[in-house]
Amino acid sequence: MKLSQRLIIYYFLFISTLFIMLRGISAEESEESLLREFLNARKERGVETDKKLKDNFKELWGEKEYVYNTGYIFLERAVGLFPPPARKMDKFGDYRFAADLQLFCQVRNETYLKEKYRPSNDIVPLRFILSQNIFLHDILYWEWKSESDGIQLRKLETGSGMILSIIPKNLDVKKGISNKDLKELLLKVTEIPPIEIKNMIQKSPPILKEGVVFSNVENLKELVNAKQFTTELESKFPFPHEEDEWSRQLVGFISKDAICLIIVHQVSISQNVNSDPVIIEGSLNWLSGRILQKDGKPVLPRGLKKMPEHWKPILEENARLEQVQLKIEEENRIEEMKWRVWHDKDGKPLNNGAKMRFEYWSKPKSRPFDLADDLPYKDGVVELKTRVVNGDYIVEQSVKIFSLSQFSKEDQKQIMSVPPMKQNGMTTQPICIGRIDEHGNLVETNNYPKQTEPEPDDIE
């Protein structure tokens, strides 16, 4: 059975019922409308004939029609119908992502790839395509390389999944890759659990060459050998919904130049119904209004001159998230300015030059214990907060106590320009700076503890 015929059977079985239900039209009208849309989809992707479609797959993955042996529904779920080669997509160039799209792609990279094999946040896609047809997915195409060992990675990505291509150095597809080397490569590069990698590899031949499929899907042969796709098969191969279910439905194959993994995202909604246009995950048109020009205007699909009406909620959400992001960045900038290196009276950095943040200072009389006889502290105690940073995270914060007399004149002025705070007993009351509302905005409060005013002799 030809690829195009298999796809038509699957889509007419699955989508026609959906189309009728959503539009409230007759079965005949639905079938005719779907057929017209299907043919328009092929035209939009430039694969009007089966030969052109076959050439597409050759350019993407090689001479063999791997789609048959992968149980093509996984491929279709991941990248949709008629995925185009990179050269047929639009150049990304100087465009940028809206905030929610940026986050979505970062989360996916963290889910599937070990840290040193993820693209850095400043890497953008090379290509993209925005679709107009109801059958087609918006697609991003990425390329990057690991600096540590030169492993190259490519990603053909939609809102529903991706084809991840891994190309280790000196890979010769004609000679193939050994079962053992493939296992070690997947363990090193991906976040696929070891037990699932074992399940994928254990039934594979000792050497995997172009066209060989490996998978942890137990009933894959039943799907591959099926004459047509039925609702019963649909129930046997459901979309992943649980958190780690994506890793239990993996299909991989050796293409003409890479090791390819078909990954279907975990989704919390049906991938074929997108009732809320703001939702990205599982949506065919996940890039709608989320690829922006330098001036913030959305990039439109080929041939469109007017923004579609259903993009408006997305653009409003983009604008709100941009403001939230700017506010967070400003708050982070102000917070970071509070962390500085402090110096002693001889000009040498305190605490080995580590950045510390000034918390408060007090004279001995204002402290809960008597330090009047402790000469180093007779002119006041200064507390500085220190931080321990692990990667991108602050995992611990503690307090360092110094005498005011230890500081340089400049740092003393900095400290004494801030009113000293008092402690009540051995503990301080927690400070409530506000709450986060349902839109993610900080709602400030006036519930701050009042600071004591400095005494005249405290300030030079």
PyMOL commands that set and color helices and strands:
alter all, ss='L'
color gray80, all
select helices_A, chain A and resi 3-23+27-44+50-61+66-68+73-79+86-88+99-112+115-117+179-189+194-201+220-225+231-236+245-248+309-337+350-353+364-366+375-377+404-406+409-416+456-458
alter helices_A, ss='H'
color red, helices_A
select strands_A, chain A and resi 90-91+96-97+127-129+139-145+152-157+161-167+177-178+207-208+213-215+251-254+259-264+291-292+339-340+356-362+381-390+393-403+434-436+442-444
alter strands_A, ss='S'
color yellow, strands_A
deselect
rebuild
show_as cartoon
